[in-house]
Amino acid sequence: MKKKLPRSFFLTLSSFVIFVVVSKTLDFFLAISALSIFVSYCWGEKRLFYLLLVGIIFPIIVFIFFETILGLRFPPGIITNIYYS
C-alpha cells in the first residue's frame, strides 16, 4: 500500500517554482521572504510573530553571508537596487 504525500509537500514544491519566477522578475529578497513565510506556514507554524521573524531575519542572514563574507552581488531587483544605489 502506497502512502500519500502530505498536502504541505506539494504546496512547498509549487512555492519553489513561484520563488524562481518572483526572484527573476521582481526581487530575490522579496521572493526569499515570501518563500520563508509560506513554507513555515505550510509546515505548521501559525504564530504571526514567528512567521514575520523568519521572513525578515532569514533574508538578512542570507544577504550578510553572500554580500560581506563571500563578496557576491545579488542580481538587480526592487530591494537590491535601493541598496546598491
C-alpha positions as CSV (number, residue, x, y, z in Angstrom):
1,M,0.0,0.0,0.0
2,K,1.4,3.4,-1.0
3,K,1.4,6.2,1.4
4,K,0.0,9.5,0.0
5,L,2.4,12.5,0.3
6,P,1.0,15.3,2.5
7,R,-0.5,18.4,1.0
8,S,2.2,20.5,2.5
9,F,4.8,18.7,0.4
10,F,3.0,19.8,-2.9
11,L,2.5,23.3,-1.6
12,T,6.2,23.6,-0.8
13,L,7.2,22.2,-4.2
14,S,4.9,24.6,-6.0
15,S,6.2,27.5,-3.9
16,F,9.7,26.9,-5.1
17,V,8.5,27.3,-8.7
18,I,6.8,30.5,-7.8
19,F,10.0,31.5,-5.9
20,V,12.1,31.2,-9.1
21,V,9.6,33.3,-11.1
22,V,9.4,36.1,-8.5
23,S,13.1,36.2,-7.9
24,K,13.8,36.6,-11.6
25,T,11.0,39.2,-12.3
26,L,10.8,41.3,-9.1
27,D,13.5,40.7,-6.5
28,F,15.4,37.9,-4.9
29,F,14.8,39.2,-1.3
30,L,11.1,39.6,-1.8
31,A,10.9,36.1,-3.1
32,I,13.0,34.6,-0.3
33,S,11.0,36.4,2.3
34,A,7.7,35.2,0.9
35,L,9.1,31.7,0.5
36,S,10.3,31.6,4.1
37,I,6.9,32.7,5.4
38,F,4.9,30.4,3.1
39,V,6.9,27.3,3.8
40,S,7.0,27.9,7.5
41,Y,3.2,28.3,7.5
42,C,2.6,25.2,5.3
43,W,4.6,23.1,7.7
44,G,2.7,24.1,10.8
45,E,3.9,27.5,12.1
46,K,0.8,29.6,12.7
47,R,2.1,32.3,15.0
48,L,2.3,35.5,13.1
49,F,5.3,36.9,15.1
50,Y,7.5,33.9,14.2
51,L,6.4,33.9,10.6
52,L,7.4,37.5,10.2
53,L,10.6,36.9,12.1
54,V,11.6,34.2,9.7
55,G,10.6,36.3,6.7
56,I,12.8,39.2,7.9
57,I,15.7,37.6,9.7
58,F,16.5,34.8,7.2
59,P,16.9,37.1,4.1
60,I,19.1,39.4,6.2
61,I,21.3,36.5,7.2
62,V,21.5,35.3,3.5
63,F,22.4,38.8,2.4
64,I,25.1,39.3,5.0
65,F,26.6,35.9,4.2
66,F,26.7,36.3,0.5
67,E,27.4,40.0,0.3
68,T,30.0,40.5,3.0
69,I,31.6,37.1,3.6
70,L,31.6,35.7,0.1
71,G,31.7,39.1,-1.7
72,L,28.9,38.3,-4.2
73,R,26.5,40.8,-5.5
74,F,22.9,40.0,-5.9
75,P,21.0,40.5,-9.2
76,P,19.1,43.7,-9.7
77,G,15.7,43.9,-8.2
78,I,13.4,46.2,-6.2
79,I,15.3,46.0,-2.9
80,T,18.8,45.4,-4.2
81,N,18.5,48.4,-6.5
82,I,17.8,50.5,-3.4
83,Y,20.7,49.1,-1.5
84,Y,23.3,49.3,-4.4
85,S,22.4,52.8,-5.5
